[in-house]
């Protein structure tokens, strides 16, 4: 019995398509690592993610992002920075798509397209680097990331990206960094841009009033005083002998991508249950303070995907048409093989579930002006009822210096 070359080639191609349809999705590959992080076994989580992050393929960027955050959660800040810097460089390099990958995505699955990352994710890379540098007291390096945030912000604004895509937290964080550097005019501009992106951020009125006065912008100061008459100025804001403790709290887990219930080819985001909802800072002799949300990562991710919904539908419709054409070419030689080819290509077509899945649900903040000195503090994660839920930093020490800010970055993973 002889088999024609064309039929053999078609059979091999069909086998490949069927094999592809059985491959693990992105979510399946990283789920174990996320589970290890929740259980507190960061070493095992890193072992799961490291080989994925070091594999140079179309998915490398997304695994570098997940690995970088996992390293931060594990307390390995230097390696987290190294990984996120690699991700930042790669995100610039992959800001294009090859013709062959696009063609392959139409014939098979959208997962064949090189992962580029969403706009808010690309800005988040520099925010995470900045947080890492602030955590280890490297203000100059954090300033570099603040400039990178501004560069990306200007670029994406020119591209007319949506406000939620421009990541208000990253702009707010850059304002904090400029303020820590006593570059008050830059800080004021960043707070002002944050307000334009999201005027609902708690205490943004106080930030604008304080930074306008420190930047010696009397007209702006007066305007913001009128805009926010409820804000009572704290004399400690302008007292050079005072310092400030800033807690940046990453709460819970962002939403996860799964195939949409009504269309297996399209992704949908579903909230991830998180026990922790906020945090409480207690400082010996100074009282307690509760965090408030600066940025809702979950809402931004969902809005971004919804905004892309029409484009995703158009791509999948084009993919179905492409599959029909390819299958028809095979069908002209062999009816059964053509039918099987069309069936196999459609089975291989599945929703693209790649995302930066180690991001938190929200970013929250606590800011406390303090006199110079050494303090002991506790930082507790709180559930929806305001009760401690088992994650905390107890009996930690911080040294506050005149005119300086101390940053504590903490993540709750339950």
C-alpha positions in Angstrom: 0.0 0.0 0.0 1.4 3.4 -1.0 0.7 6.8 0.5 1.0 10.0 -1.6 3.4 12.7 -0.4 0.5 15.2 -0.2 -1.6 12.8 1.9 1.3 12.1 4.2 2.0 15.8 4.6 -1.6 16.4 5.3 -1.7 13.6 7.9 1.4 14.9 9.6 -0.2 18.4 9.7 -3.4 17.0 11.0 -1.5 15.2 13.8 0.3 18.3 14.7 -2.9 20.3 15.0 -4.5 17.6 17.2 -1.4 17.6 19.3 -1.5 21.3 19.7 -5.1 21.2 20.8 -4.1 19.0 23.7 -1.3 21.2 24.9 -1.6 22.8 28.3 -2.8 26.4 28.3 -0.9 29.2 29.9 -3.2 29.2 32.9 -2.6 25.5 33.5 1.2 26.0 33.4 1.2 28.7 36.1 -1.6 27.6 38.3 0.6 25.4 40.4 3.1 28.3 41.0 0.2 30.6 42.2 -1.0 27.9 44.5 2.4 27.5 46.1 2.6 31.3 46.6 -0.8 31.3 48.4 0.4 28.4 50.6 3.6 30.3 51.5 6.0 28.0 49.6 7.6 30.6 47.4 10.6 28.3 46.7 8.5 25.8 44.9 6.6 28.6 43.1 9.9 30.0 41.7 11.0 26.5 40.6 7.8 26.2 38.5 8.2 29.7 36.9 11.9 30.0 36.4 12.3 27.6 33.4 9.3 29.2 31.7 10.7 32.7 32.2 14.0 31.6 30.7 12.6 30.0 27.6 13.0 32.3 24.6 9.7 31.9 22.8 6.5 33.9 22.0 5.3 33.5 25.6 8.5 34.6 27.4 7.3 38.1 28.3 4.3 36.9 30.3 6.3 34.3 32.2 9.0 37.0 33.0 6.3 39.2 34.5 4.8 36.4 36.6 8.3 35.3 37.7 9.3 38.9 38.6 6.4 39.3 40.9 6.8 35.9 42.5 10.4 36.9 43.3 9.2 40.1 44.9 6.7 38.1 47.0 9.5 35.8 48.0 11.6 38.7 49.2 14.3 38.3 46.5 14.3 42.0 45.4 17.6 42.0 43.4 16.5 39.0 41.3 13.0 40.5 40.9 14.6 43.7 39.5 16.8 41.7 37.1 13.8 39.8 35.8 11.5 42.8 35.5 14.3 44.8 33.7 14.5 41.9 31.2 10.7 42.0 30.8 10.8 45.8 30.2 13.4 45.4 27.4 11.5 42.5 25.9 8.2 44.4 26.0 9.7 47.1 23.8 11.2 44.5 21.4 8.0 42.6 20.9 5.9 45.6 20.2 5.2 44.2 16.7 3.9 41.0 15.2 5.6 38.8 12.6 3.5 37.9 9.5 4.0 34.2 10.0 2.7 34.3 13.6 -0.3 36.3 12.6 -1.0 33.9 9.7 -0.6 30.9 12.1 -3.0 32.5 14.6 -5.7 32.6 11.9 -5.1 29.0 10.9 -4.8 27.7 14.4 -5.1 29.7 17.7 -4.6 33.3 18.8 -2.0 31.9 21.3 0.4 31.6 18.4 0.7 35.4 18.3 3.6 36.7 20.3 2.5 38.0 23.7 2.9 41.8 23.8 1.2 42.7 27.1 -1.6 45.2 27.6 -0.8 48.9 28.0 -1.5 49.1 31.7 0.7 46.0 32.2 3.6 47.6 30.3 3.5 50.7 32.6 3.1 48.4 35.6 6.5 46.9 34.8 8.2 50.2 35.7 5.9 50.7 38.7 7.0 47.3 40.1 10.6 48.2 39.5 10.1 51.5 41.3 8.4 49.8 44.2 11.3 47.3 44.5 13.9 50.1 44.5 11.9 52.1 47.1 11.7 49.0 49.3 15.5 48.7 49.4 16.1 52.5 49.7 17.4 53.1 46.2 15.7 56.4 45.5 17.9 57.3 42.5 17.0 54.0 40.8 13.3 54.6 41.6 13.6 58.1 39.9 14.8 56.4 36.8 11.7 54.3 36.7 9.6 57.4 37.4 11.0 58.9 34.2 10.3 55.7 32.3 6.7 55.8 33.6 6.4 59.3 32.3 7.9 58.4 28.9 5.4 55.5 28.4 2.6 57.7 29.7 3.4 60.4 27.1 3.7 57.7 24.3 0.4 56.0 25.1 -1.4 59.3 25.6 -0.4 60.3 22.1 -1.7 56.9 20.9 -5.0 58.0 22.5 -5.2 55.1 25.0 -8.1 55.0 27.4 -7.6 56.6 30.9 -7.8 53.2 32.7 -5.1 51.9 30.4 -2.7 54.7 31.4 -2.5 53.2 34.9 -3.2 56.0 37.4 -1.3 54.1 40.2 1.9 54.3 38.2 1.5 58.0 37.7 0.6 58.4 41.5 3.7 56.4 42.4 5.9 58.6 40.3 4.5 61.6 42.1 5.5 60.0 45.4 9.0 59.4 44.1 9.4 63.0 42.9 8.1 64.2 46.3 10.6 61.9 48.1 13.3 63.5 46.0 12.0 67.0 47.0 11.4 67.6 43.3 8.2 69.3 44.2 7.3 70.8 40.8 7.6 67.3 39.1 5.6 65.9 42.0 2.8 68.4 41.5 2.6 67.7 37.7 2.4 64.0 38.4 -0.3 64.4 41.0 -2.2 66.7 38.6 -2.0 64.1 35.8 -3.1 61.4 38.3 -6.2 63.5 39.1 -7.0 63.8 35.4 -6.8 60.0 35.0 -8.8 59.2 38.2 -10.3 62.1 40.2 -11.9 59.6 42.6 -8.6 58.6 44.3 -9.0 59.2 48.1 -7.0 62.2 49.4 -5.9 63.3 45.9 -7.2 66.8 46.9 -4.8 66.9 49.8 -1.9 65.8 47.5 -2.7 68.5 45.0 -2.9 71.2 47.6 0.3 70.2 49.4 2.3 69.7 46.3 1.1 72.9 44.7 2.2 74.9 47.8 5.6 73.0 48.0 6.1 73.7 44.3 5.5 77.4 44.9 2.6 77.5 42.5 0.3 80.0 44.4 -2.4 80.2 41.7 -2.7 76.5 41.5 -2.7 76.2 45.3 -5.6 78.7 45.6 -7.5 76.9 42.8 -7.2 73.5 44.5 -8.2 75.0 47.9 -11.4 76.2 46.3 -11.9 72.8 44.6 -11.4 70.9 47.8 -12.8 73.1 50.6 -13.1 70.0 52.9 -9.4 69.4 53.0 -7.8 70.6 56.2 -4.1 71.3 55.7 -1.8 69.5 58.1 1.1 71.6 59.3 3.3 68.5 59.4 3.2 68.5 55.6 5.5 71.4 55.5 7.6 70.7 58.6 11.1 69.8 57.4 11.8 68.1 60.7 9.1 65.5 60.0 9.4 62.4 57.9 6.8 60.1 56.5 6.0 56.3 56.5 4.4 55.1 53.2 2.9 51.7 53.0 2.2 50.3 49.5 -0.1 47.3 50.0 -0.9 44.9 47.2 -4.2 43.2 48.1 -5.2 39.7 46.9 -5.2 38.5 43.3 -6.4 40.0 40.1 -8.9 38.3 37.8 -8.1 35.2 35.8 -8.7 34.5 32.1 -10.8 31.5 31.1 -12.7 30.7 27.9 -15.9 32.6 27.8 -19.0 30.6 28.7 -20.8 31.4 25.5 -17.8 31.2 23.1 -14.8 28.9 23.7 -12.6 30.9 21.3 -12.8 34.1 23.2 -11.3 34.9 26.7 -13.2 36.3 29.6 -12.0 37.6 33.0 -13.4 36.2 36.2 -12.7 37.6 39.6 -10.4 35.6 41.9 -11.7 35.2 45.5 -9.4 36.9 48.0 -9.9 36.8 51.7 -7.9 40.0 52.3 -9.7 43.2 51.5 -7.6 45.9 53.2 -4.7 46.4 55.7 -4.2 48.1 59.0 -1.0 49.8 60.2 -0.5 50.1 63.9 2.4 52.2 65.2 3.4 52.2 68.8 2.3 55.4 70.4 1.0 56.8 67.2 -2.4 55.0 66.7 -3.7 52.8 63.8 -4.4 53.6 60.1 -6.3 51.7 57.5 -5.3 51.4 53.8 -7.4 52.8 51.0 -7.5 51.8 47.3 -5.4 53.8 44.9 -5.8 51.5 41.8 -8.3 48.8 41.1 -6.2 46.4 39.0 -9.2 44.0 38.5 -11.4 46.7 37.1 -8.6 48.0 34.7 -8.0 44.4 33.4 -11.7 43.8 32.8 -12.2 47.2 31.1 -9.1 46.5 28.9 -10.4 43.1 27.8 -14.0 44.5 27.2 -12.5 47.3 25.1 -10.7 44.7 22.9 -13.8 42.5 22.6 -14.8 43.7 19.1 -11.2 43.3 17.8 -11.1 39.8 19.3 -14.3 38.8 17.6 -13.2 40.1 14.3 -9.9 38.1 14.5 -11.7 34.9 15.4 -14.2 35.4 12.5 -11.2 35.9 10.2 -9.7 32.8 11.6 -12.8 30.7 10.9 -12.8 32.0 7.3 -9.1 31.1 6.9 -9.6 27.6 8.3 -12.5 27.1 5.8 -10.2 28.1 2.9 -7.3 25.9 4.0 -9.6 22.9 4.6 -11.2 23.4 1.2 -7.8 23.2 -0.5 -7.3 19.8 1.2 -10.8 18.8 0.5 -10.2 19.2 -3.3 -7.7 16.3 -3.0 -9.5 14.3 -0.4 -13.0 15.0 0.9 -12.6 13.1 4.2 -9.2 14.5 4.9 -10.5 18.0 4.2 -13.4 17.6 6.6 -11.1 16.3 9.3 -8.6 19.1 8.7 -11.4 21.7 9.2 -12.6 19.9 12.3 -9.1 19.6 13.8 -8.2 23.3 13.1 -11.3 24.4 14.9 -10.6 22.1 17.8 -7.1 23.6 18.0 -8.6 27.1 18.1 -9.0 28.2 21.7 -9.2 31.4 23.7 -5.9 33.2 24.4 -5.6 33.0 28.2 -2.3 34.7 28.6 -2.1 37.6 31.1 0.1 38.9 33.8 -1.7 36.7 36.4 0.4 37.4 39.5 -0.9 41.0 39.7 -3.0 41.9 42.8 -6.7 42.8 42.9 -6.0 46.3 44.1 -3.1 48.6 45.1 -3.7 50.4 48.4 -1.8 52.9 50.4 -1.3 54.3 53.9 0.6 57.6 54.5 1.6 58.7 58.0 3.7 61.8 58.8 6.0 61.0 61.7 8.6 62.8 63.8 12.2 61.6 63.3 13.0 58.5 65.4 12.7 54.7 65.5 9.3 53.1 65.6 7.8 49.6 65.9 4.8 48.8 63.8 2.5 46.0 62.9 0.8 45.6 59.5 -2.2 43.3 59.3 -4.3 42.0 56.4 -8.0 42.5 57.1 -11.0 40.5 55.7 -14.2 42.1 54.5 -15.5 42.5 58.1 -12.3 44.3 59.1 -10.9 41.3 61.1 -7.3 40.1 60.9 -7.1 37.2 58.4 -3.8 35.6 59.2 -1.3 37.5 57.1 0.8 40.2 58.9 4.1 41.8 59.6 4.6 42.0 63.3 7.1 43.9 65.5 8.9 45.5 62.6 11.1 48.5 63.0 11.5 51.6 60.9 13.8 54.6 61.3 12.3 57.9 60.2 14.6 60.7 59.3 13.8 64.4 58.9 12.5 65.3 55.5 12.6 61.7 54.2 10.0 59.1 53.2 10.3 55.4 54.2 8.5 52.9 51.9 7.2 49.5 53.0 5.9 47.4 50.1 3.8 44.4 51.2 1.7 41.8 49.4 -1.2 39.8 50.7 -1.7 36.6 48.7 -4.7 35.1 50.5 
